[in-house]
Structure formats: structure tokens, C-alpha cells
Amino acid sequence: MAVEEVAKVISNWRKADLDEQEKVMLAFTEKFTLSPGEITDADIEELRQAGFSEEEILSIALGAGYRNWVDRIADLLGVEEEKFDFPEEILKAFGVTREQLQKTLYEDDS
């Protein structure tokens, strides 16, 4: 995936060139983040229909839940995140370098 597409996924996933399974996953995680009380069995079934196994659905929920928890604790403590630093495994999965991503996401920063 080109670094520009990775930046789109991070900044606005709806504009990125994603397959249907990726879109379903991101729509679920967005709903889980913004309105977790509205998650229903139908949302889980949509993940299944997109081809995710039970283990993958659990991983999606755990990953999103963990990130939400970290963000809320940071907000509570008044911690301001600097430029987000992605783990090396994520960068490798997308086929981009840290330098490429930082430049693309933060090119207006000095």
C-alpha cells in the first residue's frame, strides 16, 4: 500500500482505497469508539459476513477497546499526544517506512 493510502486510512478511512472487508472492520471500530452502547448482534454478524472469524472479531474489538481506553486515560490525565508513533509491525504490514508516514501525515508541521 502506498504511503499516501496509509495516510488516508489514518486520517479518513472512507477516502482510502480499501476492500469491503476492511471497510466493514473500520465502520465497526468507528461505531464501537463513538457509540459503543449502540453495538448490536447485527454489527457482529456484519463482521462475520465480511469473512472475519470469531477470533478475528475478538481481536478487532480488543484492539479498538484498548486504543479507546488509552485515549480516555490520556484525556483524563491531560496528556497530550504528540505525533502518533506506529509500531514497526504495523508499518511493515502496510509496506511503509516511519519516515515516509511522518512526512505524509505531518508535512505541514515544522
N, C-alpha and C positions, 0 to 999 in steps of 0.2 A: 504494500500500500504506500502510495506517495505521501511524503511528509505533509503536503497540503491537505490531503484527505484525512490524515490523522488529526491535524489541527481542526478540521471541520467537525470531526467526531467529538472532539473535546469541547469546542465552542458552541456548536449547534448541529447535533447529530442528524437532524432532519434534512440538512442540506448535503450530507455526505453520501457518497456512493456506497451504500450498504445493501446486503442481500436481505430478503424478507425475514429470515431468522434473526439477524442482528437487529433489525428494526423492532421486532416483537420484543426482544430482550430489553432493548433500551426504553421502549414505551412502558414496559413493566417496571423497570427500575425507576423511571421518572415518576410513575404513579405511586410506587412504594415510598419514594422520597417525599413527594409533595402532599400526598393524601393517603397515608398507609391504612387508615380506617376504612377506606373505600375498596381495598383489595378484596376480591371475591373468589369463589371457586372457579368462576368463568375466566378470571385472569390467569389462574394457574393452568387451566385447561388450554388456554390460548398458547401458553408456553409448550405444553405437551404437543399440541397440534403443529407447532412450528418445528418439532423434532427434538426437543430437549428431553433428556431422561430425568427421572426423579432426582438422581444425584446432581445433575447439572442445574436443575431448578433450585435445589437446596444451595448449591454453590453461588448461584446468581443472587439469591435472597441474602445469604450470609455476607457476600461481598458488598452488596448495596447497603445492608444494615450496618456493617462495620464502618463504612465510609460515612454514613449518616451520623452514627454515634460520634466518630472522631470530630466531625464538623460541629456538632452540637456542643460537645465538651469544649472545643476551641472557642466557640461563641460565648459560652458561659464564663469562661476564664478570661475572655477578652484577648485571646491570642489571635494575632493577625497573621494569616498565612502569606508567606512570600511566594514567589513563583513555585508552582507545584512541581515537585521532582518525582518523575515516574520511575518505578523500579526497573532495573535493567531487563528483566524478563518481559515486561510489557513492551519496552522499546524494541526488543528483538522480535517479539510476536508481530509487531507492526512493520518491522524492517526499516526503522529509522534510528538515527543517532540522537543522542541527547542535544548535541549542538544544533542539529537541523530543527528539532522540535522547538527548542528555546528561541531560535531565531524566528521561526514562523509564528509562534504564539505571541512573542514579546518584541517583535521587530520595531514597534513604536517606542518602546522603553529605552531609556539611556543607561 
